[in-house]
Amino acid sequence: MAMPLQEMFPQYDDYVNQVSSDAITNYHKPMNDKQNMDQQALQVANVLQTSLDLNKLIEMYAEKLADFVPHDSLLYMNEEDDVELLVGKPAINTCSYQVTLLEKSLGDVTISRQKPFDDNEIKWFESLLCSLIYPLHNALLYKQAIQTAYKDPVTGVNNRAAMDATLEREVELAHRNGAALSVIMLDIDHFKQINDKYGHLAGDAVLKGVGSCLTECIRRSDIVFRYGGEEFAVILNTTDIAGANYLANRIRVAVEERNFEHDGLNVKITISAGVALLEKDYEGRDLIDAADRALYQAKNAGRNLVVVYDPEND
């Protein structure tokens, strides 16, 4: 017959009472600062892991950080991935750290406010940065994957799928904010002749060169797309029709003056372009259709020309 534990171990009751007492004491014992910071960092990390959207992630982190370290702004910068996200309005006093994972930089996080940060707040900032590391790493990988899926493999600029998504967003923002939004649709003149005369590799080199030329001509806020075949598009937010027309002509001249090289050959080309402005009743497809109509007018008028769409002519 099994012997009761109390008989096997005479001190059993005292041991149980002591363990129970220690458990109760530890349960009610307040955590030290390090334990509290670690627990809060874990809770923040759990929240941040709910999103792979980089913009939303930084906004969520700024909001959670503000509960422990009040600040006026949070700036996230990552030069390698060409990311600069600002939440709030910058102030004079700043605190900045580089976020790293396995000795690889994930970017810099800077907070600012009018009042200087004290030592305890800096400790909280350092602790809560740990909660950002893996969610930030995952969000950057996701961003890179999306960018790869949205890139045209020949030219390196954004593809048609990226344009559809971007245009929908920009049209919605323009209508909501009452801001100007313009589109340039452009086409390489006589592109088939280039393929027929020099071959498709030369044609690809020309397409890549035009993509580079467009990227060099536009502002940082403008976005270039390969629409299909030899046709490209540029979306220009907060740009009226005069500004879009100016840029389209600047692109036209830059392309005309450039030598497109391939395998020792110098190929000269021109482009035609159509420009349109978002109207109050337009959706994205209406804006593209308007710019396309202007483009075909330019081609029918002799090519190497920019035409501005006039809705009154319809």
C-alpha positions in Angstrom: 0.0 0.0 0.0 1.3 3.4 -0.9 2.6 5.4 2.0 1.2 9.0 2.4 3.7 11.7 1.4 3.3 13.1 4.9 4.8 9.9 6.4 7.5 9.6 3.7 8.5 13.2 4.2 7.7 14.5 7.7 8.4 18.1 6.6 6.0 17.8 3.6 3.3 20.0 5.2 5.8 22.7 6.1 7.2 22.5 2.6 3.7 22.9 1.0 2.9 25.8 3.3 6.2 27.5 2.5 5.7 27.1 -1.3 2.2 28.4 -1.1 3.3 31.3 1.0 6.1 32.1 -1.5 3.7 31.9 -4.4 1.2 34.3 -2.8 4.0 36.7 -1.9 5.5 36.6 -5.4 2.1 37.0 -7.0 1.4 40.2 -5.0 5.0 41.5 -5.2 5.3 44.4 -7.6 7.5 43.9 -10.7 10.7 45.8 -10.9 11.3 48.3 -13.6 13.1 45.9 -15.9 10.3 43.2 -15.6 7.7 45.9 -16.2 9.4 47.2 -19.3 9.9 43.7 -20.7 6.3 42.8 -20.1 5.1 46.0 -21.7 7.5 45.5 -24.7 6.0 42.0 -25.2 2.4 43.4 -25.1 3.3 46.1 -27.7 5.1 43.5 -29.9 1.9 41.4 -29.9 -0.1 44.5 -31.1 2.4 45.4 -33.8 2.5 41.9 -35.2 -1.1 42.3 -36.4 -0.1 44.4 -39.4 2.4 44.1 -42.3 1.6 47.5 -43.6 4.7 49.6 -42.9 2.8 52.9 -42.6 0.2 51.5 -40.3 2.9 49.7 -38.2 4.8 53.0 -37.6 1.6 54.8 -36.7 0.7 52.0 -34.2 4.1 52.0 -32.7 4.0 55.8 -32.2 0.7 55.5 -30.5 1.8 52.8 -28.2 5.1 54.5 -27.4 3.2 57.7 -26.5 1.6 55.8 -23.5 5.1 55.5 -21.9 7.1 58.3 -23.6 5.0 61.3 -24.6 6.3 62.8 -27.8 5.2 65.3 -30.5 6.6 63.3 -33.4 8.1 60.0 -34.5 10.2 59.8 -37.6 11.2 56.5 -39.2 13.9 56.6 -41.9 15.3 53.7 -44.0 17.5 54.9 -46.8 18.2 51.5 -48.2 14.5 50.9 -48.7 13.8 54.5 -49.6 11.3 55.0 -46.7 10.6 58.1 -44.7 7.6 58.1 -42.5 6.6 60.9 -40.1 3.9 60.8 -37.5 3.2 64.1 -35.8 5.0 67.4 -36.0 8.8 67.6 -35.2 10.0 69.5 -32.2 13.4 70.8 -30.9 14.4 68.0 -28.5 15.1 64.6 -30.1 16.1 61.1 -29.2 17.2 58.7 -32.0 18.2 55.1 -32.3 19.1 52.7 -35.1 17.1 49.5 -35.2 19.2 46.5 -36.1 18.6 42.8 -36.5 21.6 40.3 -36.9 23.9 43.3 -37.5 21.7 44.6 -40.4 20.2 48.0 -40.1 16.4 48.2 -40.3 16.4 52.0 -40.2 16.4 54.9 -37.7 13.7 55.9 -35.3 13.6 59.4 -33.9 11.2 60.9 -31.5 10.9 64.6 -30.6 9.1 67.0 -28.4 9.5 70.5 -26.9 10.5 69.2 -23.4 13.8 67.2 -23.1 13.5 63.5 -22.4 14.6 62.3 -19.0 16.7 59.1 -18.3 13.7 57.0 -17.4 11.9 57.9 -20.6 15.0 57.0 -22.7 15.1 53.6 -20.9 11.5 53.1 -21.9 12.2 54.1 -25.5 15.1 51.7 -25.7 13.0 48.9 -24.2 10.0 49.4 -26.5 12.3 49.6 -29.5 12.8 45.8 -29.0 9.1 45.3 -29.6 9.5 46.9 -33.0 12.3 44.8 -34.4 10.6 41.7 -35.7 7.3 43.4 -36.8 9.4 46.0 -38.6 11.6 43.3 -40.2 8.5 41.5 -41.4 6.9 44.7 -42.8 10.0 45.5 -44.7 10.1 42.0 -46.2 6.5 42.3 -47.2 7.1 45.8 -48.7 10.0 44.4 -50.8 7.9 41.4 -51.9 5.1 43.7 -53.0 7.5 46.0 -54.8 9.0 43.1 -56.7 5.5 41.9 -57.7 4.7 45.5 -58.9 7.9 46.0 -60.9 8.2 45.6 -64.7 11.1 43.2 -65.3 12.4 44.9 -68.5 12.4 48.6 -67.4 12.5 48.4 -63.6 9.7 50.9 -63.2 6.2 50.1 -61.8 4.0 47.8 -63.8 0.3 47.9 -64.8 -0.9 46.2 -61.6 0.9 48.8 -59.5 -0.6 51.5 -61.6 -4.1 50.2 -61.1 -3.7 50.1 -57.3 -1.9 53.5 -57.1 -4.4 55.3 -59.4 -7.3 54.2 -57.3 -5.7 55.5 -54.1 -4.6 58.8 -55.7 -7.9 59.5 -57.2 -9.7 58.9 -53.9 -7.3 61.2 -52.1 -7.6 63.9 -54.7 -11.3 63.9 -54.6 -11.4 63.9 -50.8 -8.9 66.7 -50.4 -10.0 68.8 -53.4 -6.4 68.5 -54.8 -5.2 68.5 -58.4 -4.2 65.2 -60.0 -2.8 64.8 -63.5 -1.7 61.9 -65.7 0.7 61.7 -68.6 0.3 58.9 -71.1 3.2 58.5 -73.5 4.1 56.2 -76.3 7.4 55.5 -78.1 7.0 56.6 -81.7 7.5 53.9 -84.4 8.7 51.3 -81.8 7.9 48.4 -84.1 10.5 49.7 -86.6 13.1 49.5 -83.8 12.4 45.9 -83.1 12.3 45.0 -86.8 15.5 46.9 -87.6 17.7 46.2 -84.6 16.0 43.2 -82.9 14.0 42.7 -79.7 17.0 43.0 -77.4 17.6 46.5 -78.8 13.9 47.2 -78.3 14.2 46.2 -74.6 17.3 48.4 -74.2 15.2 51.3 -75.6 12.3 50.6 -73.2 14.8 50.4 -70.3 16.4 53.7 -71.4 13.0 55.4 -71.6 12.1 54.2 -68.1 15.4 55.7 -66.8 14.8 58.9 -68.6 11.3 59.3 -67.1 12.6 58.5 -63.6 15.3 61.2 -64.0 12.8 63.9 -65.2 10.1 63.5 -62.6 9.8 64.7 -59.0 10.1 62.4 -56.1 6.3 62.5 -55.5 5.6 61.5 -59.2 5.2 57.9 -60.1 6.2 56.2 -63.4 4.6 53.0 -64.8 5.0 50.9 -67.8 1.4 50.7 -69.0 2.0 48.0 -71.6 4.0 47.4 -74.7 5.8 50.7 -75.6 3.4 52.8 -73.6 4.2 54.5 -70.2 2.3 56.5 -67.7 3.2 59.1 -65.1 0.8 60.0 -62.2 1.4 63.5 -60.8 -0.4 64.3 -57.5 -1.0 67.9 -56.5 -0.2 68.9 -60.1 -2.4 71.0 -62.3 -2.7 70.7 -66.1 -0.1 73.4 -66.8 2.5 71.6 -64.6 1.7 68.3 -66.2 2.1 69.8 -69.7 5.4 71.3 -68.7 6.8 68.0 -67.4 5.5 66.1 -70.4 7.4 68.4 -72.8 10.4 68.2 -70.6 10.3 64.4 -70.9 9.7 64.6 -74.7 12.8 66.8 -75.2 15.0 64.7 -72.9 14.1 61.5 -74.8 14.6 63.2 -78.2 18.1 64.4 -77.2 19.3 61.1 -75.7 21.2 58.3 -77.4 19.9 54.9 -76.6 22.8 52.5 -76.8 22.7 48.7 -77.4 25.5 46.5 -78.5 27.5 49.3 -80.1 24.4 50.9 -81.7 23.1 54.3 -81.0 19.3 54.5 -81.4 17.5 57.8 -81.6 13.8 57.9 -80.8 11.0 60.3 -80.0 7.8 60.0 -78.0 4.2 61.3 -78.2 2.3 62.2 -75.0 -1.2 63.0 -73.9 -1.9 64.9 -70.7 -5.2 65.0 -68.7 -6.5 66.5 -65.4 -8.8 64.8 -63.0 -12.3 66.2 -63.2 -14.8 66.2 -60.3 -16.9 63.4 -61.9 -13.9 61.3 -63.0 -12.9 57.9 -61.7 -9.5 56.5 -62.4 -10.4 54.9 -65.7 -11.9 58.2 -66.9 -8.6 60.0 -66.3 -6.6 57.4 -68.2 -9.1 57.4 -71.0 -8.8 61.2 -71.3 -5.0 61.1 -71.4 -5.1 58.3 -73.9 -7.3 60.3 -76.2 -4.9 63.2 -76.1 -2.0 60.8 -76.8 -3.7 59.5 -80.0 -4.3 63.1 -81.0 -0.6 63.7 -80.7 0.3 60.7 -82.7 -2.2 61.6 -85.4 -0.8 65.1 -85.5 2.6 63.9 -86.5 4.2 62.4 -83.3 7.0 63.9 -81.1 4.3 66.1 -79.7 2.4 66.7 -76.4 -1.4 67.3 -76.5 -3.4 68.4 -73.5 -6.9 66.8 -73.3 -9.8 69.3 -73.5 -13.1 67.9 -72.2 -15.0 70.5 -74.1 -13.9 69.0 -77.4 -15.8 65.7 -76.7 
